[in-house]
Every structure is written in structure tokens, then in C-alpha cells.
């Protein structure tokens, strides 16, 4: 549903269905009726109790039998042949306090919501999301910033700039993840060194060997033998 309001704060609010793509006209009409009825049923006690100035709009012509409409909406106005499906009511209704309002619970829920938002969209979250995507891409080859940026719906330049603000470049993030995973994989005797190179997205074992020696000063084989359990 989409809310529309005119200029004055006393003007009515229109809650209208919009941008709904359906298979045919009949299914669209039925869907509109269903959604409006559900919305009214859920919010009748919050927005429409003891209110007569409310209209329910439907695009379909007035049917011969309106019993179900009367049963659902009672004596409230129902307009058939409207330009769209929706509900029209006074915007002042949105300012009324809820009878079931709980200020203590509201404070707790607001605090939790802020915590979730910080976790989801906080300054460190982008790096975590990049790490998750790199981890999925590694077995398929060298993850590129272009591919990761595309999955995050941003340009590679924007991704690089935002990661730098968090303190790491894309290359550093990829390198650190590979190094951490390499330590975990190598000490497992059931995973060959060639498989480790593959899991880390390296094109060949020689490239992986050079990277591992740069990280640890040891070859992968020497590290595995030194850490044999």
C-alpha cells in the first residue's frame, strides 16, 4: 500500500494499492479486495474504531450481492468503480495515541532496533559483508572487487573508498581472509595442498606457496609438518 496526503494536515490520508503487477484483471481485483479487507481487519481497532468518516475504495463495479462487503466493513462507506483500491480516512487519526501503548516496552524495542541498525548498517558492517561474499567466491577463483561491488549494488570505486574509511583495502581484506583460512586448512591432514590452493581461489599451487611463504616465512608443507597433530 502507498500513503498519499494532500497539503493540509487535516486533509485525508489515502492508503492505495500501487505498482502491483498481476497476471490478469480479475486476479488484480480479487487481490485488491483481499488486501483492503485484511488491512481493515488488522487495524480496525487502531485507526477506525468509532469512526464513520472512512471510505473503502474498489476498482470493480458494484456487484449485485454486497453482503460480504457489508459483513466486513459494516455501515462504513464503500465506493465501487474507484480509480484504485484503498482506504480514505482523516489524517488526524494517525496522531491518536494507542490504547495498548506501553512506554517501557517501546523504550526497550527502540533500543533493540537501534542496536540492530548499528549492527546491520554500522561502520564496520561493510567489511563483514565483503568478507562473507569473498568467502563464497573463493572456491570459484580470484574474487575481484568488481564482482563483489556488483553484488553490493555499488561501484568498485565506492566500495574501495568505503572500505578504506573502515581501515582496510579490498586487497588487504582478501589477503587476511586467505591467510586465516590457509592456517585452518593446512593443519588438516585430509586436505591436500592442491585442494587448499583451490579453496583459497588461487589459480595454481605455486602462487599459493609464494603467498603462504610471504605470510609465515615457511612453505605450506613445512608448516603442516610442524603443526602435525
Secondary structure, DSSP 8 states (H G I E B T S, - for coil): -EEEE-SSTTSEEEEE--S---SSHHHHHHHHHHHHHHHHHHHHHHHSTT---EEEEESS---S--HHHHHHHTTSEEEES-SSSEEEEEGGGGGS--TT--HHHHHHHHHHHHHHHHHHHSTTHHHHHHHHHHHHHGGGS---HHHHHHHTTS-HHHHHHHHHHTT--HHHHHHHHHHHHHHHHHT-TTS-HHHHHHHTT-SSHHHHHHHHHHHHSS-HHHHHHHT--
